[in-house]
Amino acid sequence: MKIKTIRAKNFREALSLVKKELGPDAVILSSEDKKGMKPYVEVTAAVDYDIEEYSGKAQVAAVKPEIVERKMEARQHIATEACSSDLMVLQRDIKNLREYIEAMKNSGFELKMPEERKNIYHFLRGKSINDEFALKLVERAGAIEDIETVMTDDLNISRPVRSPFGQIKDAAAKDTRRIIMLIGPTGSGKTTTLAKLASMAIKEGKKVSMISIDTYKIGAAEQIRIYSRMIGIPLDIVANRESFRKSIGRFSDRDVILVDTTGQNPRDAEYISNLKNIYEMGMPIETQLLLSASSDCSFLMDTHKYYNSLPIDFMAFTKTDEAVKLGAIYNLCRLYQKPVAYITTGQRVPGNIEFVDSKKLTNLILRTGSA
């Protein structure tokens, strides 16, 4: 871990120097405006290097060149012992530094920020925006009224999808059907959302069918059967990849095929592997990752490393009406860098589904929940 104090004419210039000297992963520990004849900003930052990076000979040399010099002057076995000893000292020092920085964080290190930036930071954290993302927003927003513009720029990836059934994913593909598969953790509302999308497609004059490969959750098959009968469209319930292939063939005359999937914990490697098997069939599948806005923010961010291995085309946020705060939407947009297809605002079928642009998403995030 490396800690450095930077002085500059203004906060933006100081942050630029921090990134230049410590890299993009540097964390701002404190920021303070210094008054006087020549006022300046003083920023203290740190970058945390993984100790494993220094376990090899060349890597240790990058941290402590004098160790390599001693190795060259001494016999190999003595040098190896010295290297091991120095590495232990380095491990201890890094551990102490980490504890020191953690103590600074716990004691409110951000209070050393200029007052206006501190207020912006607290406002964003109050919306459940990730600490790292909040600090980066503070870097770029000169005042609280600038936050909406800065966030909207970040969410430009969330361009609206006015009609999800207007054109197929690959306009050059021979298969003109839209195969849209909904994936996501348990409780993200996939089956209800599937019914909303089916109703919307029918309203647009499309011929629609549904496939469910959710054969594990008790009652799930019955729920989608009820929707199928209510909306008046055919449904297949399949148990494996070959059954899925046959079902796709049976619905060759349909404009839109909506596919429901098992809701399971994304940490389940078998679950992710089974989803990958579907994509390996080579069909033009459009994948929408559904995430419940009312779920724990830490859990949602943790899902990124599991679902990110799948070919996701869009995200969608459900149950926004049940969420106390919506900062998770911003966090997940920054992590996945995928457009947001829609949000859902209730359980009513049809209805309670909205197609939003980045400006509306930002407005929802900033105005939902306490500051």
N, C-alpha and C positions, 0 to 999 in steps of 0.2 A: 504494500500500500504506500502511496506517495501523497503527501500533503504539500500544497503550495499556496502562498499568498500572492495575489496579483493586484497591482495598483494601476488604475487607468483614469482617463478623463471622465468617463461615464460608464454606466453599468453594462451597456451593450458592447462597448469596446473591451471591457474587462472579461466578459463572457467569451468573446472571440479569442482573446489571448489564452483563456483557460482551455478552450477546445484545441487550440494550436499546440499548447505545451503538454497537456495531459490527455488529450484525445476526447472523442465524443462520449465516452462512458464516464467522464468525470462528474462528481456530485458536488453541488454547491453546499458548503457547510455554513457559511455566513456571508453577509454582504452589508457593508456599512458606508454611508456617505460621510466623508471627512470635510469639515469646514475649514476656512482660513483664507489667506490671500490667494492661494491657488487650490481651490477645492478639488477633491478627487474621490473616486470610489475604490474601496478596498474589498476584494473578494477572496475568501479562503475556500479552496476546493480540494478534493481528494479523488484519487482513482485507486480502485481495489484490484490488484493483480492476484490471480490464482496461484497459490504456492506450488501447485503441480507444474506450472509452467517453468519453474526453476529447478526441477529435479534432475535435468540432464546436464552434461558437462558444458556444452555451449551456452545453455540457458543460464546457468549459474554465472558464467563469465559475463553475461549481459547485465547481471545485477551487481556483481562484485568482481571487477577485473583483477583486483589484487590476489584473489583466490587462485585464478588461473596462473598468475605470475609465480606464485609460490609452488604450484604444481610442476611448472616447467623447471624450477630450480632444485626440487627435491626428488627423491625416488618415488616411483609410482604408488607404492603402498602407503607411504607416509602422506603423499598428496591426497590420496583417497580418504584417509582418516581425517585430514584437515578439512577437506570439502564437506564431509559428513557433519563434522562439528560445526562448521560455519553455517551449514544449511539448517541445523537445529536452532542455532541462534537466530537466524533469519525467520524461521517459523515462529519462534517465541516473540520476536519483535513485531511481526505482522499481527499476531494474535492480540498483543497488547494494544496496537494501534486500532484494530477493529473494535476492541472493547471501549477504547477511548472515544472513538467516533460514535459508537452506539450510545454511549452515555451522553454525548453532546446532543444527539438527536432526541433522546428521552427527556432531556432537560429543556428542550425547546430552542434548539440552535437557530431556528428560523426567525426568532425574535430579533436577531441582529440584522435582519434585512431592513432596508428603508421602509418606513411605515406604510406607504402606499402599496408597495409590492407585498409586504406581509399581509395586508388586508386582502389582496387578490388571491394570494396563496391559500389563506384560510377559507375564503369564499369557495374556491375550487375544491378543496379537500372536503368542505361541507356538502358538496354535491357528489361525493364518492369518486372523484377523479383521482386516478393513481398518483402517488406522490411524485414519481419521476416526470410524468406528463404534466402535472401541475407546475412543477418547477420550470419546465421548458416553456409552458405558456406564460409564466411570469417573466421569463427572459424577453419574450417578444411583445408583450402587451405593456404599453407605457402607462396606461391607466385602466381602471375597472371598466370604463365604457368601451375600451378597445377589445375586451375579451370576446365579445360576440363575433366580431369580424375575424379575429385570429382563429377561433374555433371553427367558424364556417369554412374558412380556407382549408383547414385540416380535414374537414368532412366533405370536401368536394368529390372525394371518391364515392360518396353516398348519393350519386346522381339518381334522380327519380326514375322508376320504371313504371311509366303510366299504365301500360297494359302488358302484363307478363305473358300474354298469349299472342302478341302481334306477329312475331317472327321466330323462326327456329334458331337455336344457338349457332349453328353453322349454315349460313345461307347457301353454301355450295353443296350441302349434303343432299343425297338423293331422297333420303327418308324425311318427308315433310312433317312428320308427327313431332310434337313436343313431348318429350319424356322428362317430367319434372319430379325429382326425388327430394323429399324432405328428410333431413337428418337432424339429430340433436339429442341432448341429454334427456333423461326421464323428467317428465313434468314440463317440458317446453311447449306443449300444446300442438304437437304435430298433427294429430288426427282431426282436431277441430279446425285447424288452419287449412288442412287439406279440403275439408268440406266447404270452407269459405271460398277457396280458390276454384273449386269445382262449380259452385253456384255462379261465380263471376264469369267463368269461361262459358257456361251455358247461356248466360245473359248476353254474351258477345257473339252468340250464334255458333259456338264450337261444339263438335261432337266429343264427348268426354267419357273416359272410363277411369276406374281406380284399381290399383293393385296394392295389396297389403302383404308385406313380408314380416309383419309383427305378429309372430305366432307364439310368443313367450309370455306376454303380459296377460294376466287373467282379465277377461272382460274386454280386451282391446278389439278382438275380432267382432264381438257383438256391437260395440260402439260404431265401428265403421260400416257394419251391415245396416244399422239404423240410418246412418247418413245416406248410404247408397239408395235405400228404399225411399227415403224422404225426398232426395233430389231427383231420383228416377234415372240413375245411370248404372251400368253394369260394374260388378266388382269381382275380382279374383283374389283369393287368399292363397299365397304360395309359401312353401317351406324351404325351398332350396334354389340354387342358381338355374338349374335346368327347367324347373317349373316356371321360374320367372321368364326365361327365354320363350317358352311356349305361350305364356300369357301375353307377352309383347306381340308375338305373331298373331294371336287370336284377335287382338285389337288393332289390326293393321288398317282398318277403315276409320280409326279415331283420329281427331285432330290433336287432342291433348290426352296424355296418359299421366295421371298423378299417382305417385308411388309413396306409400307410407312405410316407415321403417321402425324397427324396434327401438324403444327408448331405454337406453342403458347407461351406466357410468362410463364415460369416455376413457377412463383409466383401464378398462377391460380390454386387453390386447386382442382377445378373440373376437370381440365385438367389432373393433376397427378392422381386423383382418377380414371378417365376413363382408363388411362394406366394400373393402378393396376388391374382393372377388367379383362383385357386381360390375365394377368399372372395367375389370379385365375382360369382360365379354365383348368390349369394343363398340358398344351402342352409344349414340350421341345423347348422353344423359346430362341434363342441367341440374346441378345440385344446389339446394338452398339450405343453409345451416340455420336452424331456428334456435334462438336463445331466449330464455325467459328473463325479461327485465326485472322481475321481482325476485330472482334468485340471488344468492350471496355473491357479491362482486368478486371476492377472492376465488371462489369456485369457477366463475365464468372465465376469469383470466387464466386460471389453471388449465381450462379445457383447450386453450389455444395450441399447446404443444402436442395434443393428441389429435384433434381434428385437422390441424394444419397439414397433416400428411395426406389428406384427401383432396381431390380436385374440386374445391368449393368455388362456385360461380357467384353466389350472392349470400348475404346474411339477411335475416329477418328477426325483429325483436317482438316477442309476444308479451301479453299481460302487462303492457305499459300502464294500464289503468290501476293495477295492483301494486305498482312499485312506489316506494316512498321517495327514492332518488333515482335518477337516470344517468348518473355519471358513467355507469358500466357501458352504456352505448358508445360514448366517446372512447373509453379504454379499448373496447373490442374493435372499433373501427381502426384505431391506430395500430393495433396488433395484427389484424388480419389483412388490412388494406384491401378490403372487398366492398363493393357497392351494397347499399341497403335496399332490398327490394320493396319492403313494406314494414309496417308495424301493425300489431293488433291491439285493440282497445277494449275488448270485452269478449264474452262467450257467444254472443248472438250469431246464429247462422241462418240466412246469409247476413252479412254486415259486419260492423266492428273491425274493419280492415282499412288501412289508409296507406297511400303511396306518398312518401315524403321526400323532400329534397334536403340538401345539407343545411339550408337556413332554418327550415322548420325543425329539423332534428336538434340543432343548436338551441333554438328557442325552447324546445321541450326540456332539454337537459338543464338549462340555466334557470328555468322557472318552476321546476318541480322539486319539492323538498325545501327544507330550511337552509339558509345560508350558513 
